[in-house]
Amino acid sequence: MPLRSTGAGQVLPAFSGSAEQQACLDRAWRTGPEDVPIPAGELRQALAEVRRRGCATVVRARPGPLMSVAAPIQDGGGTVAAAPAVGSAPAMPGSGSFRRSGHVIQRHSGAAPPR
């Protein structure tokens, strides 16, 4: 599964600097494992939504059902240094609380959500 098809693979470019983000937008992105091209405009909107929400949620049907949430962790200077993720079957009860786990990761790491 390509990193860009995961929550962490969306969080890292969403919170990167403008030059790094533009470099991501300039490359041809494809979903995985479906291998469907993602137009740059659609990707730009998706990354903006990740920034707005403060985390990325990905639901995949293949190769097996999976829901993953990832959240950015900042270093002391405010730069996103990591994007830990948790995953589970998407049909689990209380998936809303699962989605909030990205924010819990941030809070317990001592990091504030990126601005």
The first five atom37 places (N, CA, C, CB, O) and aatype in JSON, in Angstrom:
{
  "aatype": [12, 14, 10, 1, 15, 16, 7, 0, 7, 5, 19, 10, 14, 0, 13, 15, 7, 15, 0, 6, 5, 5, 0, 4, 10, 3, 1, 0, 17, 1, 16, 7, 14, 6, 3, 19, 14, 9, 14, 0, 7, 6, 10, 1, 5, 0, 10, 0, 6, 19, 1, 1, 1, 7, 4, 0, 16, 19, 19, 1, 0, 1, 14, 7, 14, 10, 12, 15, 19, 0, 0, 14, 9, 5, 3, 7, 7, 7, 16, 19, 0, 0, 0, 14, 0, 19, 7, 15, 0, 14, 0, 12, 14, 7, 15, 7, 15, 13, 1, 1, 15, 7, 8, 19, 9, 5, 1, 8, 15, 7, 0, 0, 14, 14, 1],
  "atom_mask": [
    [1, 1, 1, 1, 1],
    [1, 1, 1, 1, 1],
    [1, 1, 1, 1, 1],
    [1, 1, 1, 1, 1],
    [1, 1, 1, 1, 1],
    [1, 1, 1, 1, 1],
    [1, 1, 1, 0, 1],
    [1, 1, 1, 1, 1],
    [1, 1, 1, 0, 1],
    [1, 1, 1, 1, 1],
    [1, 1, 1, 1, 1],
    [1, 1, 1, 1, 1],
    [1, 1, 1, 1, 1],
    [1, 1, 1, 1, 1],
    [1, 1, 1, 1, 1],
    [1, 1, 1, 1, 1],
    [1, 1, 1, 0, 1],
    [1, 1, 1, 1, 1],
    [1, 1, 1, 1, 1],
    [1, 1, 1, 1, 1],
    [1, 1, 1, 1, 1],
    [1, 1, 1, 1, 1],
    [1, 1, 1, 1, 1],
    [1, 1, 1, 1, 1],
    [1, 1, 1, 1, 1],
    [1, 1, 1, 1, 1],
    [1, 1, 1, 1, 1],
    [1, 1, 1, 1, 1],
    [1, 1, 1, 1, 1],
    [1, 1, 1, 1, 1],
    [1, 1, 1, 1, 1],
    [1, 1, 1, 0, 1],
    [1, 1, 1, 1, 1],
    [1, 1, 1, 1, 1],
    [1, 1, 1, 1, 1],
    [1, 1, 1, 1, 1],
    [1, 1, 1, 1, 1],
    [1, 1, 1, 1, 1],
    [1, 1, 1, 1, 1],
    [1, 1, 1, 1, 1],
    [1, 1, 1, 0, 1],
    [1, 1, 1, 1, 1],
    [1, 1, 1, 1, 1],
    [1, 1, 1, 1, 1],
    [1, 1, 1, 1, 1],
    [1, 1, 1, 1, 1],
    [1, 1, 1, 1, 1],
    [1, 1, 1, 1, 1],
    [1, 1, 1, 1, 1],
    [1, 1, 1, 1, 1],
    [1, 1, 1, 1, 1],
    [1, 1, 1, 1, 1],
    [1, 1, 1, 1, 1],
    [1, 1, 1, 0, 1],
    [1, 1, 1, 1, 1],
    [1, 1, 1, 1, 1],
    [1, 1, 1, 1, 1],
    [1, 1, 1, 1, 1],
    [1, 1, 1, 1, 1],
    [1, 1, 1, 1, 1],
    [1, 1, 1, 1, 1],
    [1, 1, 1, 1, 1],
    [1, 1, 1, 1, 1],
    [1, 1, 1, 0, 1],
    [1, 1, 1, 1, 1],
    [1, 1, 1, 1, 1],
    [1, 1, 1, 1, 1],
    [1, 1, 1, 1, 1],
    [1, 1, 1, 1, 1],
    [1, 1, 1, 1, 1],
    [1, 1, 1, 1, 1],
    [1, 1, 1, 1, 1],
    [1, 1, 1, 1, 1],
    [1, 1, 1, 1, 1],
    [1, 1, 1, 1, 1],
    [1, 1, 1, 0, 1],
    [1, 1, 1, 0, 1],
    [1, 1, 1, 0, 1],
    [1, 1, 1, 1, 1],
    [1, 1, 1, 1, 1],
    [1, 1, 1, 1, 1],
    [1, 1, 1, 1, 1],
    [1, 1, 1, 1, 1],
    [1, 1, 1, 1, 1],
    [1, 1, 1, 1, 1],
    [1, 1, 1, 1, 1],
    [1, 1, 1, 0, 1],
    [1, 1, 1, 1, 1],
    [1, 1, 1, 1, 1],
    [1, 1, 1, 1, 1],
    [1, 1, 1, 1, 1],
    [1, 1, 1, 1, 1],
    [1, 1, 1, 1, 1],
    [1, 1, 1, 0, 1],
    [1, 1, 1, 1, 1],
    [1, 1, 1, 0, 1],
    [1, 1, 1, 1, 1],
    [1, 1, 1, 1, 1],
    [1, 1, 1, 1, 1],
    [1, 1, 1, 1, 1],
    [1, 1, 1, 1, 1],
    [1, 1, 1, 0, 1],
    [1, 1, 1, 1, 1],
    [1, 1, 1, 1, 1],
    [1, 1, 1, 1, 1],
    [1, 1, 1, 1, 1],
    [1, 1, 1, 1, 1],
    [1, 1, 1, 1, 1],
    [1, 1, 1, 1, 1],
    [1, 1, 1, 0, 1],
    [1, 1, 1, 1, 1],
    [1, 1, 1, 1, 1],
    [1, 1, 1, 1, 1],
    [1, 1, 1, 1, 1],
    [1, 1, 1, 1, 1]
  ],
  "atom_positions": [
    [[0.85, -1.18, 0.0], [0.0, 0.0, 0.0], [0.89, 1.24, 0.0], [-0.97, 0.0, 1.23], [1.72, 1.39, 0.9]],
    [[0.75, 2.11, -0.97], [1.57, 3.32, -1.01], [1.3, 4.21, 0.2], [1.31, 4.1, -2.31], [0.16, 4.31, 0.65]],
    [[2.33, 4.85, 0.72], [2.18, 5.71, 1.89], [1.12, 6.78, 1.65], [3.51, 6.37, 2.24], [0.37, 7.11, 2.56]],
    [[1.05, 7.31, 0.43], [0.09, 8.38, 0.16], [-1.36, 7.91, 0.31], [0.31, 8.92, -1.24], [-2.27, 8.74, 0.35]],
    [[-1.58, 6.61, 0.38], [-2.92, 6.06, 0.55], [-3.26, 5.82, 2.01], [-3.05, 4.78, -0.23], [-4.28, 5.21, 2.31]],
    [[-2.42, 6.28, 2.9], [-2.63, 6.09, 4.33], [-2.88, 7.44, 5.0], [-1.42, 5.37, 4.98], [-2.63, 8.49, 4.41]],
    [[-3.36, 7.39, 6.22], [-3.54, 8.63, 6.98], [-2.25, 9.38, 7.16], [0.0, 0.0, 0.0], [-2.2, 10.6, 6.97]],
    [[-1.19, 8.68, 7.53], [0.11, 9.33, 7.73], [0.61, 9.95, 6.43], [1.15, 8.32, 8.27], [1.2, 11.03, 6.44]],
    [[0.38, 9.26, 5.32], [0.82, 9.76, 4.03], [0.04, 10.98, 3.58], [0.0, 0.0, 0.0], [0.48, 11.69, 2.67]],
    [[-1.11, 11.24, 4.18], [-1.86, 12.46, 3.89], [-1.52, 13.57, 4.87], [-3.36, 12.18, 3.94], [-1.46, 14.74, 4.49]],
    [[-1.28, 13.21, 6.13], [-0.96, 14.23, 7.15], [0.37, 14.91, 6.83], [-0.9, 13.59, 8.56], [0.47, 16.13, 6.91]],
    [[1.38, 14.13, 6.48], [2.71, 14.73, 6.27], [2.71, 15.8, 5.19], [3.71, 13.65, 5.91], [3.22, 16.89, 5.44]],
    [[2.16, 15.56, 3.99], [2.15, 16.66, 3.01], [1.16, 17.77, 3.37], [1.81, 16.11, 1.65], [1.39, 18.93, 3.03]],
    [[0.06, 17.43, 4.06], [-0.92, 18.45, 4.42], [-0.32, 19.52, 5.33], [-2.13, 17.81, 5.1], [-0.69, 20.69, 5.24]],
    [[0.6, 19.11, 6.2], [1.19, 20.04, 7.16], [2.63, 20.41, 6.81], [1.13, 19.45, 8.54], [3.33, 20.99, 7.64]],
    [[3.07, 20.08, 5.61], [4.43, 20.42, 5.2], [4.47, 21.87, 4.73], [4.94, 19.47, 4.08], [3.44, 22.52, 4.59]],
    [[5.66, 22.36, 4.49], [5.83, 23.71, 3.96], [5.27, 23.81, 2.55], [0.0, 0.0, 0.0], [5.0, 22.79, 1.91]],
    [[5.1, 25.03, 2.09], [4.47, 25.22, 0.78], [5.28, 24.6, -0.36], [4.27, 26.7, 0.52], [4.7, 24.05, -1.3]],
    [[6.61, 24.68, -0.29], [7.43, 24.1, -1.37], [7.3, 22.58, -1.39], [8.91, 24.5, -1.19], [7.17, 21.98, -2.46]],
    [[7.32, 21.95, -0.21], [7.18, 20.5, -0.14], [5.79, 20.07, -0.6], [7.46, 20.0, 1.29], [5.63, 19.07, -1.29]],
    [[4.78, 20.84, -0.19], [3.42, 20.49, -0.58], [3.26, 20.63, -2.09], [2.41, 21.38, 0.15], [2.62, 19.79, -2.72]],
    [[3.82, 21.68, -2.68], [3.72, 21.85, -4.13], [4.42, 20.71, -4.86], [4.31, 23.2, -4.55], [3.93, 20.25, -5.89]],
    [[5.56, 20.26, -4.33], [6.26, 19.13, -4.94], [5.37, 17.89, -4.93], [7.6, 18.84, -4.2], [5.38, 17.12, -5.89]],
    [[4.61, 17.68, -3.86], [3.68, 16.55, -3.81], [2.57, 16.72, -4.83], [3.07, 16.41, -2.39], [2.18, 15.76, -5.49]],
    [[2.06, 17.93, -4.96], [0.98, 18.18, -5.91], [1.44, 18.04, -7.35], [0.4, 19.57, -5.69], [0.65, 17.68, -8.23]],
    [[2.72, 18.31, -7.6], [3.25, 18.22, -8.96], [3.45, 16.78, -9.42], [4.57, 18.97, -9.04], [3.52, 16.51, -10.62]],
    [[3.55, 15.85, -8.47], [3.71, 14.44, -8.84], [2.35, 13.81, -9.1], [4.45, 13.66, -7.74], [1.34, 14.27, -8.57]],
    [[2.34, 12.79, -9.89], [1.1, 12.05, -10.16], [0.8, 11.16, -8.95], [1.21, 11.19, -11.48], [1.54, 10.22, -8.66]],
    [[-0.28, 11.46, -8.25], [-0.7, 10.64, -7.11], [-1.75, 9.67, -7.57], [-1.23, 11.52, -5.96], [-2.61, 9.98, -8.39]],
    [[-1.67, 8.47, -7.01], [-2.64, 7.42, -7.32], [-3.07, 6.8, -6.0], [-2.05, 6.35, -8.3], [-2.28, 6.68, -5.07]],
    [[-4.33, 6.4, -5.94], [-4.79, 5.7, -4.75], [-4.22, 4.3, -4.75], [-6.33, 5.67, -4.69], [-3.79, 3.8, -5.79]],
    [[-4.2, 3.69, -3.63], [-3.74, 2.31, -3.54], [-4.7, 1.56, -2.65], [0.0, 0.0, 0.0], [-5.22, 2.14, -1.7]],
    [[-4.95, 0.34, -2.91], [-4.42, -0.51, -3.96], [-5.17, -0.38, -5.28], [-4.43, -1.93, -3.51], [-4.84, -1.07, -6.24]],
    [[-6.19, 0.5, -5.33], [-6.99, 0.63, -6.55], [-6.19, 1.2, -7.72], [-8.19, 1.5, -6.28], [-6.52, 0.92, -8.88]],
    [[-5.16, 1.99, -7.45], [-4.29, 2.58, -8.46], [-5.06, 3.52, -9.39], [-3.62, 1.48, -9.28], [-4.87, 3.5, -10.6]],
    [[-5.92, 4.35, -8.8], [-6.7, 5.33, -9.55], [-6.0, 6.69, -9.41], [-8.18, 5.39, -9.03], [-5.64, 7.08, -8.3]],
    [[-5.81, 7.41, -10.52], [-5.16, 8.73, -10.43], [-6.0, 9.71, -9.61], [-4.92, 9.29, -11.83], [-7.23, 9.7, -9.66]],
    [[-5.31, 10.57, -8.87], [-5.96, 11.62, -8.1], [-5.59, 12.95, -8.74], [-5.55, 11.58, -6.57], [-4.41, 13.31, -8.75]],
    [[-6.56, 13.68, -9.29], [-6.25, 14.97, -9.89], [-5.68, 15.94, -8.84], [-7.51, 15.57, -10.54], [-6.06, 15.88, -7.67]],
    [[-4.78, 16.82, -9.25], [-4.12, 17.75, -8.33], [-5.13, 18.6, -7.56], [-3.15, 18.65, -9.08], [-4.94, 18.84, -6.37]],
    [[-6.18, 19.06, -8.22], [-7.19, 19.88, -7.53], [-7.9, 19.11, -6.43], [0.0, 0.0, 0.0], [-8.16, 19.65, -5.36]],
    [[-8.21, 17.85, -6.7], [-8.85, 16.99, -5.7], [-7.91, 16.74, -4.53], [-9.3, 15.65, -6.34], [-8.32, 16.77, -3.37]],
    [[-6.65, 16.5, -4.84], [-5.66, 16.27, -3.79], [-5.49, 17.54, -2.95], [-4.31, 15.84, -4.39], [-5.41, 17.46, -1.72]],
    [[-5.43, 18.69, -3.58], [-5.29, 19.96, -2.86], [-6.45, 20.13, -1.89], [-5.24, 21.16, -3.85], [-6.24, 20.54, -0.74]],
    [[-7.68, 19.82, -2.32], [-8.85, 19.92, -1.45], [-8.77, 18.92, -0.29], [-10.14, 19.7, -2.26], [-9.12, 19.25, 0.84]],
    [[-8.32, 17.72, -0.59], [-8.21, 16.69, 0.46], [-7.19, 17.1, 1.52], [-7.82, 15.34, -0.16], [-7.44, 16.93, 2.71]],
    [[-6.06, 17.64, 1.09], [-5.03, 18.07, 2.05], [-5.53, 19.26, 2.87], [-3.72, 18.44, 1.33], [-5.22, 19.36, 4.06]],
    [[-6.29, 20.16, 2.25], [-6.87, 21.29, 2.99], [-7.85, 20.79, 4.05], [-7.58, 22.27, 2.03], [-7.91, 21.33, 5.16]],
    [[-8.61, 19.75, 3.71], [-9.55, 19.18, 4.68], [-8.8, 18.52, 5.84], [-10.47, 18.15, 3.99], [-9.23, 18.62, 6.98]],
    [[-7.69, 17.85, 5.55], [-6.87, 17.26, 6.61], [-6.38, 18.36, 7.55], [-5.67, 16.46, 6.01], [-6.42, 18.2, 8.77]],
    [[-5.91, 19.46, 6.99], [-5.45, 20.58, 7.83], [-6.6, 21.15, 8.65], [-4.83, 21.69, 6.95], [-6.43, 21.44, 9.84]],
    [[-7.76, 21.31, 8.04], [-8.9, 21.88, 8.76], [-9.33, 20.99, 9.93], [-10.08, 22.08, 7.8], [-9.62, 21.47, 11.02]],
    [[-9.37, 19.66, 9.68], [-9.8, 18.73, 10.73], [-8.7, 18.45, 11.75], [-10.24, 17.43, 10.1], [-8.99, 18.09, 12.89]],
    [[-7.44, 18.6, 11.34], [-6.33, 18.32, 12.25], [-5.9, 16.87, 12.25], [0.0, 0.0, 0.0], [-5.02, 16.49, 13.02]],
    [[-6.51, 16.05, 11.4], [-6.13, 14.65, 11.3], [-6.65, 14.11, 9.96], [-6.69, 13.81, 12.51], [-7.47, 14.75, 9.3]],
    [[-6.16, 12.95, 9.58], [-6.62, 12.3, 8.35], [-7.28, 10.98, 8.71], [-5.44, 12.08, 7.35], [-6.78, 10.23, 9.55]],
    [[-8.4, 10.71, 8.06], [-9.09, 9.45, 8.23], [-9.19, 8.79, 6.87], [-10.51, 9.64, 8.87], [-9.64, 9.4, 5.9]],
    [[-8.77, 7.54, 6.79], [-8.8, 6.8, 5.53], [-9.58, 5.5, 5.76], [-7.36, 6.5, 5.0], [-9.32, 4.78, 6.72]],
    [[-10.51, 5.23, 4.88], [-11.27, 3.97, 4.93], [-11.0, 3.25, 3.61], [-12.82, 4.22, 5.15], [-11.21, 3.81, 2.53]],
    [[-10.55, 2.02, 3.71], [-10.23, 1.21, 2.53], [-10.99, -0.1, 2.58], [-8.7, 0.95, 2.45], [-11.18, -0.69, 3.65]],
    [[-11.43, -0.54, 1.42], [-12.1, -1.84, 1.32], [-11.13, -2.95, 0.95], [-13.24, -1.78, 0.3], [-11.36, -4.11, 1.28]],
    [[-10.03, -2.59, 0.26], [-9.07, -3.59, -0.19], [-7.69, -3.21, 0.3], [-9.09, -3.72, -1.72], [-7.44, -2.01, 0.46]],
    [[-6.8, -4.09, 0.53], [-6.91, -5.54, 0.41], [-7.8, -6.16, 1.47], [-5.55, -6.16, 0.46], [-8.22, -7.3, 1.32]],
    [[-8.1, -5.45, 2.54], [-9.04, -5.87, 3.56], [-9.63, -4.61, 4.16], [0.0, 0.0, 0.0], [-8.99, -3.56, 4.11]],
    [[-10.84, -4.68, 4.72], [-11.45, -3.48, 5.27], [-10.58, -2.88, 6.38], [-12.85, -3.78, 5.8], [-10.15, -3.59, 7.29]],
    [[-10.34, -1.6, 6.3], [-9.5, -0.92, 7.28], [-9.89, 0.53, 7.38], [-8.01, -1.04, 6.91], [-10.14, 1.19, 6.37]],
    [[-9.95, 1.04, 8.61], [-10.11, 2.46, 8.86], [-8.88, 2.88, 9.64], [-11.44, 2.78, 9.65], [-8.51, 2.25, 10.63]],
    [[-8.25, 3.95, 9.18], [-7.04, 4.43, 9.84], [-7.18, 5.92, 10.09], [-5.78, 4.12, 9.0], [-7.74, 6.65, 9.27]],
    [[-6.66, 6.38, 11.2], [-6.63, 7.8, 11.51], [-5.21, 8.16, 11.9], [-7.65, 8.16, 12.65], [-4.55, 7.43, 12.64]],
    [[-4.73, 9.29, 11.4], [-3.38, 9.76, 11.7], [-3.46, 11.23, 12.07], [-2.42, 9.53, 10.5], [-4.31, 11.96, 11.57]],
    [[-2.57, 11.64, 12.95], [-2.52, 13.03, 13.39], [-1.08, 13.52, 13.4], [-3.17, 13.2, 14.78], [-0.16, 12.74, 13.66]],
    [[-0.88, 14.8, 13.12], [0.48, 15.34, 13.12], [1.0, 15.57, 14.53], [0.53, 16.64, 12.35], [0.26, 15.95, 15.44]],
    [[2.28, 15.32, 14.7], [2.98, 15.62, 15.94], [4.06, 16.63, 15.61], [3.59, 14.31, 16.6], [4.87, 16.41, 14.7]],
    [[4.08, 17.74, 16.34], [5.04, 18.8, 16.08], [6.26, 18.67, 16.97], [4.4, 20.15, 16.27], [6.19, 18.19, 18.1]],
    [[7.4, 19.13, 16.44], [8.6, 19.22, 17.27], [8.52, 20.54, 18.05], [9.92, 19.15, 16.4], [7.54, 21.26, 17.94]],
    [[9.55, 20.83, 18.82], [9.57, 22.03, 19.65], [9.44, 23.32, 18.87], [0.0, 0.0, 0.0], [9.01, 24.34, 19.41]],
    [[9.81, 23.3, 17.6], [9.74, 24.5, 16.77], [8.43, 24.63, 16.01], [0.0, 0.0, 0.0], [8.26, 25.58, 15.25]],
    [[7.51, 23.71, 16.18], [6.22, 23.77, 15.51], [6.18, 23.08, 14.17], [0.0, 0.0, 0.0], [5.15, 23.12, 13.49]],
    [[7.27, 22.43, 13.76], [7.31, 21.7, 12.5], [6.76, 20.29, 12.73], [8.75, 21.64, 11.92], [7.08, 19.65, 13.72]],
    [[5.93, 19.83, 11.81], [5.4, 18.47, 11.94], [6.54, 17.49, 11.72], [4.24, 18.21, 10.91], [7.19, 17.48, 10.68]],
    [[6.78, 16.66, 12.74], [7.9, 15.74, 12.72], [7.47, 14.29, 12.55], [8.7, 15.89, 13.98], [8.29, 13.44, 12.2]],
    [[6.2, 14.0, 12.79], [5.72, 12.63, 12.71], [4.22, 12.63, 12.51], [6.1, 11.83, 13.98], [3.55, 13.64, 12.73]],
    [[3.7, 11.5, 12.08], [2.26, 11.34, 11.89], [1.86, 9.94, 12.32], [1.86, 11.6, 10.4], [1.58, 9.09, 11.47]],
    [[1.82, 9.67, 13.63], [1.42, 8.34, 14.07], [-0.02, 8.05, 13.67], [1.59, 8.2, 15.59], [-0.85, 8.95, 13.6]],
    [[-0.29, 6.79, 13.42], [-1.61, 6.37, 12.99], [-2.05, 5.14, 13.76], [-1.63, 6.1, 11.48], [-1.23, 4.35, 14.22]],
    [[-3.35, 4.99, 13.88], [-3.95, 3.79, 14.45], [-4.96, 3.28, 13.43], [-4.62, 4.07, 15.85], [-5.52, 4.06, 12.66]],
    [[-5.19, 1.98, 13.43], [-6.11, 1.4, 12.47], [-6.94, 0.29, 13.06], [0.0, 0.0, 0.0], [-6.55, -0.34, 14.04]],
    [[-8.11, 0.07, 12.45], [-9.0, -0.98, 12.89], [-10.01, -1.25, 11.79], [-9.71, -0.61, 14.22], [-10.04, -0.55, 10.78]],
    [[-10.82, -2.26, 11.99], [-11.9, -2.54, 11.04], [-12.88, -1.37, 11.07], [-12.63, -3.89, 11.38], [-13.21, -0.89, 12.15]],
    [[-13.36, -0.9, 9.9], [-14.21, 0.29, 9.88], [-15.59, 0.11, 10.48], [-14.36, 0.75, 8.5], [-16.23, 1.1, 10.84]],
    [[-16.06, -1.11, 10.6], [-17.41, -1.33, 11.11], [-17.47, -1.4, 12.63], [-17.96, -2.6, 10.53], [-18.51, -1.73, 13.19]],
    [[-16.36, -1.08, 13.3], [-16.36, -1.17, 14.75], [-17.33, -0.17, 15.37], [-14.96, -0.95, 15.3], [-17.52, 0.92, 14.83]],
    [[-17.95, -0.53, 16.5], [-18.85, 0.41, 17.16], [-18.05, 1.61, 17.68], [-19.61, -0.28, 18.32], [-16.88, 1.48, 18.03]],
    [[-18.68, 2.74, 17.71], [-18.01, 3.92, 18.26], [-16.92, 4.47, 17.37], [0.0, 0.0, 0.0], [-15.93, 4.98, 17.88]],
    [[-17.07, 4.37, 16.05], [-16.01, 4.84, 15.16], [-15.74, 6.33, 15.32], [-16.37, 4.53, 13.72], [-14.66, 6.8, 14.98]],
    [[-16.72, 7.09, 15.84], [-16.48, 8.5, 16.12], [-15.39, 8.67, 17.16], [0.0, 0.0, 0.0], [-14.53, 9.55, 17.03]],
    [[-15.4, 7.83, 18.19], [-14.34, 7.92, 19.2], [-13.02, 7.45, 18.62], [-14.71, 7.1, 20.45], [-11.96, 7.94, 19.01]],
    [[-13.07, 6.5, 17.69], [-11.85, 6.06, 17.03], [-11.24, 7.2, 16.24], [-12.13, 4.86, 16.1], [-10.02, 7.4, 16.27]],
    [[-12.08, 7.96, 15.55], [-11.6, 9.09, 14.76], [-10.95, 10.13, 15.66], [-12.77, 9.73, 13.97], [-9.95, 10.75, 15.28]],
    [[-11.48, 10.33, 16.84], [-10.91, 11.3, 17.79], [-9.58, 10.83, 18.37], [-11.89, 11.57, 18.91], [-8.88, 11.62, 19.01]],
    [[-9.23, 9.57, 18.16], [-7.97, 9.07, 18.72], [-6.77, 9.82, 18.16], [-7.82, 7.58, 18.44], [-5.75, 9.92, 18.84]],
    [[-6.88, 10.35, 16.95], [-5.78, 11.16, 16.41], [-5.53, 12.38, 17.27], [0.0, 0.0, 0.0], [-4.38, 12.76, 17.49]],
    [[-6.59, 12.99, 17.76], [-6.43, 14.14, 18.63], [-5.88, 13.73, 20.0], [-7.77, 14.88, 18.8], [-5.14, 14.49, 20.63]],
    [[-6.25, 12.55, 20.45], [-5.71, 12.04, 21.72], [-4.2, 11.82, 21.6], [-6.41, 10.71, 22.13], [-3.45, 12.15, 22.52]],
    [[-3.77, 11.29, 20.46], [-2.32, 11.1, 20.23], [-1.61, 12.44, 20.36], [-2.05, 10.48, 18.83], [-0.58, 12.54, 21.01]],
    [[-2.16, 13.47, 19.74], [-1.55, 14.8, 19.82], [-1.47, 15.28, 21.26], [-2.35, 15.81, 18.98], [-0.42, 15.71, 21.72]],
    [[-2.59, 15.19, 21.96], [-2.66, 15.72, 23.33], [-1.67, 15.01, 24.25], [-4.08, 15.57, 23.89], [-0.99, 15.67, 25.04]],
    [[-1.58, 13.7, 24.17], [-0.69, 12.95, 25.05], [0.78, 13.09, 24.69], [-1.07, 11.51, 25.05], [1.66, 12.78, 25.49]],
    [[1.04, 13.54, 23.48], [2.44, 13.76, 23.1], [2.91, 15.14, 23.56], [2.62, 13.62, 21.56], [4.1, 15.47, 23.45]],
    [[1.98, 15.93, 24.06], [2.32, 17.29, 24.46], [2.29, 18.26, 23.29], [0.0, 0.0, 0.0], [2.65, 19.42, 23.45]],
    [[1.86, 17.8, 22.13], [1.83, 18.65, 20.95], [0.46, 19.29, 20.8], [2.19, 17.84, 19.69], [-0.57, 18.67, 21.08]],
    [[0.47, 20.51, 20.36], [-0.78, 21.18, 20.03], [-1.1, 20.87, 18.56], [-0.68, 22.73, 20.28], [-0.19, 20.67, 17.76]],
    [[-2.39, 20.83, 18.22], [-2.71, 20.65, 16.81], [-2.06, 21.75, 15.97], [-4.23, 20.63, 16.59], [-2.03, 22.9, 16.41]],
    [[-1.56, 21.44, 14.81], [-0.95, 22.45, 13.96], [-1.96, 23.53, 13.59], [-0.38, 21.81, 12.69], [-3.16, 23.26, 13.5]],
    [[-1.49, 24.73, 13.38], [-2.36, 25.86, 13.04], [-2.31, 26.13, 11.56], [-1.96, 27.12, 13.81], [-2.97, 27.04, 11.07]]
  ]
}
